[in-house]
């Protein structure tokens, strides 16, 4: 296994910055990422149908798995933030 180390850019907040996002902000960002994944999945599905494919795209299952994981993480962050509403 090869390990890669990523050097954060100067725009990434660190835990010592005053700009660190709170749980609610992180949950909101994750929800937006989940919506982006949905768009990618729907675009791939639309393209497959247009191409006459009879099965769902190969990546669809993994994309949905990623989306569910992101939704779960966002929900946990909302609970930590004290906002238990499910209006996302």
TORNUTOR-278778 format. One line per field, with one value per atom (N, C-alpha, C, O): residue in one letter; residue number from 1; atom name; y negated, z negated, x. Coordinates in pm, 1 decimal. Atoms other than C-alpha are relative to their C-alpha. Layout:
BEGIN
resn	c(a_...)
resi	c(NUM_...)
name	c(CA_...)
y	c(Y_...)
z	c(Z_...)
x	c(X_...)
***
This chain:
BEGIN
resn	c(x_x_x_x_x_x_x_x_x_x_x_x_x_x_x_x_x_x_x_x_x_x_x_x_x_x_x_x_x_x_x_x_x_x_x_x_x_x_x_x_x_x_x_x_x_x_x_x_x_x_x_x_x_x_x_x_x_x_x_x_x_x_x_x_x_x_x_x_x_x_x_x_x_x_x_x_x_x_x_x_x_x_x_x_x_x_x_x_x_x_x_x_x_x_x_x_x_x_x_x_x_x_x_x_x_x_x_x_x_x_x_x_x_x_x_x_x_x_x_x_x_x_x_x_x_x_x_x_x_x_x_x_x_x_x_x_x_x_x_x_x_x_x_x_x_x_x_x_x_x_x_x_x_x_x_x_x_x_x_x_x_x_x_x_x_x_x_x_x_x_x_x_x_x_x_x_x_x_x_x_x_x_x_x_x_x_x_x_x_x_x_x_x_x_x_x_x_x_x_x_x_x_x_x_x_x_x_x_x_x_x_x_x_x_x_x_x_x_x_x_x_x_x_x_x_x_x_x_x_x_x_x_x_x_x_x_x_x_x_x_x_x_x_x_x_x_x_x_x_x_x_x_x_x_x_x_x_x_x_x_x_x_x_x_x_x_x_x_x_x_x_x_x_x_x_x_x_x_x_x_x_x_x_x_x_x_x_x_x_x_x_x_x_x_x_x_x_x_x_x_x_x_x_x_x_x_x_x_x_x_x_x_x_x_x_x_x_x_x_x_x_x_x_x_x_x_x_x_x_x_x_x_x_x_x_x_x_x_x_x_x_x_x_x_x_x_x_x_x_x_x_x)
resi	c(1_1_1_1_2_2_2_2_3_3_3_3_4_4_4_4_5_5_5_5_6_6_6_6_7_7_7_7_8_8_8_8_9_9_9_9_10_10_10_10_11_11_11_11_12_12_12_12_13_13_13_13_14_14_14_14_15_15_15_15_16_16_16_16_17_17_17_17_18_18_18_18_19_19_19_19_20_20_20_20_21_21_21_21_22_22_22_22_23_23_23_23_24_24_24_24_25_25_25_25_26_26_26_26_27_27_27_27_28_28_28_28_29_29_29_29_30_30_30_30_31_31_31_31_32_32_32_32_33_33_33_33_34_34_34_34_35_35_35_35_36_36_36_36_37_37_37_37_38_38_38_38_39_39_39_39_40_40_40_40_41_41_41_41_42_42_42_42_43_43_43_43_44_44_44_44_45_45_45_45_46_46_46_46_47_47_47_47_48_48_48_48_49_49_49_49_50_50_50_50_51_51_51_51_52_52_52_52_53_53_53_53_54_54_54_54_55_55_55_55_56_56_56_56_57_57_57_57_58_58_58_58_59_59_59_59_60_60_60_60_61_61_61_61_62_62_62_62_63_63_63_63_64_64_64_64_65_65_65_65_66_66_66_66_67_67_67_67_68_68_68_68_69_69_69_69_70_70_70_70_71_71_71_71_72_72_72_72_73_73_73_73_74_74_74_74_75_75_75_75_76_76_76_76_77_77_77_77_78_78_78_78_79_79_79_79_80_80_80_80_81_81_81_81_82_82_82_82_83_83_83_83_84_84_84_84_85_85_85_85_86_86_86_86_87_87_87_87_88_88_88_88)
name	c(N_CA_C_O_N_CA_C_O_N_CA_C_O_N_CA_C_O_N_CA_C_O_N_CA_C_O_N_CA_C_O_N_CA_C_O_N_CA_C_O_N_CA_C_O_N_CA_C_O_N_CA_C_O_N_CA_C_O_N_CA_C_O_N_CA_C_O_N_CA_C_O_N_CA_C_O_N_CA_C_O_N_CA_C_O_N_CA_C_O_N_CA_C_O_N_CA_C_O_N_CA_C_O_N_CA_C_O_N_CA_C_O_N_CA_C_O_N_CA_C_O_N_CA_C_O_N_CA_C_O_N_CA_C_O_N_CA_C_O_N_CA_C_O_N_CA_C_O_N_CA_C_O_N_CA_C_O_N_CA_C_O_N_CA_C_O_N_CA_C_O_N_CA_C_O_N_CA_C_O_N_CA_C_O_N_CA_C_O_N_CA_C_O_N_CA_C_O_N_CA_C_O_N_CA_C_O_N_CA_C_O_N_CA_C_O_N_CA_C_O_N_CA_C_O_N_CA_C_O_N_CA_C_O_N_CA_C_O_N_CA_C_O_N_CA_C_O_N_CA_C_O_N_CA_C_O_N_CA_C_O_N_CA_C_O_N_CA_C_O_N_CA_C_O_N_CA_C_O_N_CA_C_O_N_CA_C_O_N_CA_C_O_N_CA_C_O_N_CA_C_O_N_CA_C_O_N_CA_C_O_N_CA_C_O_N_CA_C_O_N_CA_C_O_N_CA_C_O_N_CA_C_O_N_CA_C_O_N_CA_C_O_N_CA_C_O_N_CA_C_O_N_CA_C_O_N_CA_C_O_N_CA_C_O_N_CA_C_O_N_CA_C_O_N_CA_C_O_N_CA_C_O_N_CA_C_O_N_CA_C_O_N_CA_C_O)
y	c(116.2_0.0_-123.8_-132.1_124.3_-341.9_-108.7_-127.3_109.2_-630.1_-130.9_-155.5_132.6_-975.9_-102.2_-88.5_107.0_-1284.8_-124.5_-164.8_119.0_-1587.7_-119.5_-122.1_123.1_-1927.4_-93.5_-129.8_86.7_-2147.3_-135.2_-188.2_132.3_-2468.3_-103.8_-73.4_105.7_-2797.7_-38.2_-103.3_33.5_-2829.7_99.2_73.2_-97.4_-2520.4_-48.7_-81.5_40.7_-2615.4_112.6_230.6_-98.1_-2442.2_-14.5_-110.2_6.7_-2372.0_-118.4_-149.6_116.2_-2672.4_-130.1_-235.4_120.0_-2915.4_-38.1_47.5_45.0_-3125.2_30.5_18.1_-25.7_-3029.2_146.2_186.0_-141.3_-2662.6_13.0_-52.0_-19.4_-2545.9_74.0_158.0_-74.5_-2429.8_122.7_142.3_-123.9_-2101.5_-25.8_45.2_31.8_-2259.9_-39.2_1.2_39.5_-2417.9_121.7_134.5_-121.1_-2086.3_86.9_142.0_-78.4_-1908.4_-60.1_12.5_67.8_-2168.4_25.9_51.8_-25.7_-2123.6_144.3_170.3_-140.3_-1745.3_21.6_98.8_-10.8_-1780.3_-48.3_12.1_51.7_-1989.0_100.2_117.4_-101.6_-1722.0_117.8_172.7_-107.3_-1458.0_-35.5_49.8_44.7_-1664.5_5.1_39.2_-8.0_-1684.6_145.2_172.8_-142.2_-1306.1_44.9_119.5_-33.2_-1272.7_-48.9_23.6_54.0_-1497.9_84.2_112.8_-83.3_-1290.8_132.8_179.4_-129.3_-968.0_-12.6_71.8_18.4_-1104.2_-28.5_18.9_26.6_-1235.8_129.6_152.5_-127.9_-893.9_89.5_157.3_-80.2_-723.8_-51.2_27.4_61.3_-966.6_34.4_66.3_-31.1_-908.0_147.1_180.6_-143.4_-529.5_29.9_109.8_-20.9_-542.2_-50.8_13.8_56.1_-765.0_90.2_96.5_-92.1_-512.8_136.5_225.1_-126.1_-232.5_109.5_226.8_-99.7_-61.0_57.8_-12.8_-66.0_189.2_20.5_60.8_-13.9_196.0_-133.6_-221.1_125.8_-76.2_-13.4_87.3_21.7_-234.2_69.2_84.7_-74.7_-49.8_-79.2_-21.8_81.9_-340.1_-34.8_-84.4_44.1_-394.7_56.2_-16.8_-63.1_-148.5_-65.0_-92.3_61.7_-299.6_-145.7_-193.3_138.5_-654.3_-7.3_-94.7_-0.9_-570.2_38.5_-12.5_-38.2_-404.5_-121.4_-145.6_120.4_-721.7_-103.2_-165.7_96.9_-940.1_36.3_-50.6_-43.0_-732.3_-24.1_-64.4_23.5_-755.4_-148.4_-185.2_144.5_-1132.8_-45.0_-127.7_33.9_-1158.4_41.6_-31.4_-47.7_-953.2_-92.7_-128.9_89.9_-1173.7_-135.5_-191.9_128.7_-1490.3_9.0_-84.2_-18.7_-1352.7_3.9_-53.2_-5.5_-1276.8_-138.9_-177.8_136.2_-1626.9_-89.8_-174.8_78.3_-1776.6_32.5_-56.7_-38.4_-1579.4_-64.9_-113.0_63.7_-1708.8_-150.2_-211.5_143.5_-2060.7_-34.4_-151.1_24.2_-2016.0_-25.7_-59.6_20.6_-2047.0_136.1_189.4_-133.6_-1720.1_-0.7_103.5_6.2_-1842.4_76.3_80.1_-77.7_-1628.1_-73.6_-10.0_77.1_-1910.5_-21.0_-134.4_5.3_-1828.3_95.7_110.0)
z	c(0.0_0.0_0.0_-74.3_-7.9_91.3_-73.1_-51.2_74.1_-141.2_69.0_111.0_-56.4_-4.9_-107.7_-181.9_94.6_-214.1_76.5_171.6_-65.3_-114.0_-87.3_-206.7_70.7_-210.8_17.9_130.9_-14.9_-286.1_57.8_30.5_-56.0_-92.4_-109.3_-216.5_100.1_-274.8_-21.2_-120.4_16.2_-219.6_-89.9_-131.1_88.6_-429.0_-143.1_-189.9_140.3_-782.9_-82.3_-56.2_94.1_-1056.1_-129.7_-146.1_122.5_-1399.0_-87.5_-184.1_77.6_-1531.5_60.5_-2.7_-63.7_-1285.8_-62.3_-111.3_50.3_-1396.2_100.1_66.9_-104.3_-1069.9_7.2_102.3_-1.9_-1159.0_-2.3_-81.5_-10.7_-1063.0_-121.7_-179.5_108.3_-1331.3_58.9_180.5_-45.9_-1312.6_102.9_203.0_-92.3_-1141.8_137.6_239.4_-128.2_-873.0_75.6_196.6_-64.8_-806.5_52.4_162.1_-44.3_-786.7_127.0_219.3_-118.8_-536.5_121.8_231.2_-111.2_-322.6_47.6_167.9_-39.1_-329.3_76.7_172.5_-71.5_-222.6_143.3_235.5_-135.2_75.2_82.5_201.8_-70.2_164.7_38.5_147.9_-31.4_145.4_120.3_204.9_-115.1_389.1_127.9_234.5_-116.4_623.3_47.3_167.3_-35.7_610.6_69.2_166.9_-65.5_695.3_144.4_234.2_-136.5_998.6_91.1_204.9_-78.8_1119.1_33.1_146.8_-20.5_1073.2_100.2_188.6_-92.6_1252.3_141.6_238.2_-132.2_1539.3_65.0_183.9_-53.1_1577.7_40.0_142.6_-30.3_1567.7_126.5_213.7_-118.3_1822.5_125.9_230.3_-112.9_2050.4_38.5_156.9_-27.2_2015.8_72.2_165.8_-65.1_2110.5_143.7_235.3_-134.6_2407.8_91.2_212.0_-77.9_2517.3_18.6_80.8_-16.6_2498.9_-96.2_-74.4_98.5_2197.5_-71.5_-94.7_67.7_2023.9_-149.2_-223.5_141.0_1690.2_-53.2_21.9_58.5_1447.3_16.6_25.2_-17.8_1486.2_-109.1_-222.3_90.8_1321.8_-128.2_-237.1_115.4_1089.8_-89.0_-200.0_73.1_973.1_-141.5_-235.4_131.2_684.2_-97.7_-212.2_86.3_543.7_-29.7_-141.0_22.7_589.6_-104.5_-191.2_97.6_394.9_-138.6_-239.8_128.0_124.7_-61.6_-181.7_48.2_96.6_-48.1_-152.3_38.0_85.6_-134.3_-218.9_127.9_-196.0_-116.0_-224.6_105.0_-394.1_-33.9_-150.6_22.0_-348.5_-75.0_-165.7_71.3_-458.3_-146.2_-234.8_136.9_-766.1_-79.0_-192.8_66.8_-851.9_-27.1_-135.0_18.4_-800.7_-113.8_-193.2_108.0_-1030.5_-136.3_-232.2_127.2_-1303.2_-39.3_-155.7_29.1_-1274.4_-43.5_-130.8_41.1_-1298.8_-144.3_-220.7_137.8_-1617.4_-96.5_-203.0_83.8_-1760.1_-10.8_-112.7_-3.5_-1662.3_-73.0_-99.9_69.6_-1836.5_93.3_47.0_-97.1_-1515.5_51.0_143.4_-36.7_-1487.2_114.2_146.4_-107.3_-1204.5_120.9_149.0_-119.3_-893.6_125.2_221.2_-116.1_-648.4_97.0_130.0_-97.4_-409.5_104.4_199.4)
x	c(83.8_0.0_89.3_187.1_-73.8_127.8_-76.3_-196.0_62.4_57.4_31.2_144.3_-18.5_7.0_-31.8_-129.1_25.3_31.4_-39.9_27.1_51.2_-167.2_33.9_4.0_-29.1_-42.2_-118.2_-150.9_116.1_-341.1_39.1_146.8_-25.1_-367.0_-19.3_-71.6_13.9_-358.6_-145.4_-178.1_141.5_-734.6_-73.0_-186.1_63.1_-808.1_9.2_118.2_-9.4_-901.1_61.7_38.4_-53.7_-709.0_-77.0_-152.6_78.5_-847.1_39.1_-30.6_-40.7_-657.0_-52.1_-44.9_53.8_-815.0_-133.3_-206.9_129.1_-1107.1_-111.2_-229.1_97.7_-1279.9_-43.6_-110.9_35.3_-1321.6_-152.0_-220.2_144.6_-1669.2_-52.2_16.9_61.7_-1906.4_-68.6_-68.6_62.5_-2095.4_-109.3_-119.0_108.7_-2394.8_51.1_-5.3_-59.1_-2177.1_53.4_35.0_-51.9_-2005.4_-114.0_-104.5_115.7_-2341.9_-59.2_-95.8_52.8_-2463.3_89.2_39.2_-92.9_-2150.6_-11.8_-9.1_15.8_-2191.3_-129.9_-133.5_127.2_-2554.5_15.0_-39.8_-24.6_-2440.9_81.7_57.0_-79.3_-2183.6_-88.9_-75.7_94.7_-2457.5_-85.5_-112.6_78.6_-2664.6_84.3_33.0_-89.4_-2363.2_14.3_15.1_-9.7_-2328.0_-127.7_-122.3_127.4_-2698.3_-2.0_-44.9_-3.6_-2650.5_87.9_50.5_-91.4_-2355.1_-67.2_-60.6_65.9_-2552.7_-114.8_-129.6_111.8_-2860.7_48.7_-11.0_-56.3_-2648.5_48.7_26.7_-48.7_-2484.6_-116.6_-110.9_118.6_-2825.0_-67.8_-105.1_60.5_-2968.9_81.0_24.1_-87.4_-2669.5_-10.8_-12.7_12.7_-2700.1_-131.2_-133.6_129.6_-3069.6_6.1_-44.6_-11.9_-2989.3_82.7_59.5_-83.8_-2725.9_-64.5_-5.8_71.2_-2982.3_42.2_11.9_-42.8_-2827.4_-121.1_-219.2_110.8_-3053.2_27.0_-62.4_-34.9_-2869.3_49.5_92.6_-45.6_-2781.8_150.7_221.1_-143.5_-2437.4_81.8_36.0_-87.4_-2148.7_27.7_27.7_-35.3_-2062.6_-118.8_-99.2_118.5_-2421.1_-6.6_-38.4_7.8_-2406.3_97.8_61.8_-101.2_-2086.4_-34.9_-12.5_40.2_-2216.0_-110.2_-107.8_108.4_-2530.7_51.3_3.3_-60.7_-2322.4_70.7_59.4_-68.0_-2111.4_-101.6_-81.9_102.2_-2423.6_-62.6_-83.6_58.9_-2574.7_97.2_55.7_-99.8_-2250.0_8.2_21.1_-3.7_-2245.5_-124.5_-115.3_124.2_-2610.6_9.0_-35.4_-14.5_-2530.4_93.0_63.0_-94.4_-2231.2_-64.7_-46.9_67.7_-2438.3_-101.4_-114.0_97.0_-2707.8_65.4_13.5_-72.9_-2456.6_48.0_38.1_-46.3_-2310.1_-115.4_-98.4_117.7_-2659.9_-38.5_-75.5_30.2_-2719.9_98.9_60.3_-101.4_-2393.1_-23.1_8.6_26.7_-2498.2_-130.0_-158.3_125.9_-2832.8_-116.2_-225.2_106.9_-3036.2_-41.7_19.7_45.1_-3227.4_-101.7_-158.7_99.6_-3452.0_49.5_169.3_-33.9_-3461.2_-39.5_-83.0_41.1_-3528.8_115.9_150.5_-107.5_-3246.7_-30.4_46.5)
***
